[in-house]
């Protein structure tokens, strides 16, 4: 019931009333439909991104550049505190 409630947005009490008299197979089917409906937009968005290699490469490049910038700052700070000569970039 908790999964069905989370996937459908209905309260457990509402679902208990709605599903009264359902057998396990009917209930399981209802829950599956609710979960599928919840995940469908996420799957569509995933497929849009995974099929756009240029976009993914651009995001990875930007992320790597940002990470490298932070890493160099952290490394330079560590070098200064340890008394080493700062590493050239």
NORZIRA-V902943 format. One line per field, one symbol per residue. burial: # if it has 16 or more other C-alpha atoms within 10 Angstrom, else .. A space follows every 50 residues. Layout:
burial->???
//
This chain:
burial->...##.##......#...........#..##..##............... .........................#.............
//
